[in-house]
Amino acid sequence: MGYRVEYDRGRQKRRQGRGRLLVLTAAVFLGFLLLVNGLWPRGRETLQAIVFPGDRAVTAAAWEEMTAKLQAGEPVGSAFEAFCREIIDHAGLSSP
């Protein structure tokens, strides 16, 4: 009489499920952003205020500086930290 050993494949299925959930969540969020941007001007302004706080000119300049640092090869973490510090400094939120 022969026998067969079957190993638990539950872990692999759970990992695939998490990946699919992440992709689906990102797709739904992207769809939400596109709908708000195209169909709800007041919502678009609110989202822009959340994503780009403070003075838009300062935020745009900080964004350009961050992209320049990234293109120069600076690590993402330090470039993003400098971006955030620039916005906070101009917002008057930094501690003394």
Secondary structure, DSSP 8 states (H G I E B T S, - for coil): ---------HHHHHHHHHHHHHHHHHHHHHHHHHHHHHH-HHHHHHHHHHHS-S-HHHHHHHHHHHHHHHHTT--HHHHHHHHHHHHHHHHT-S--
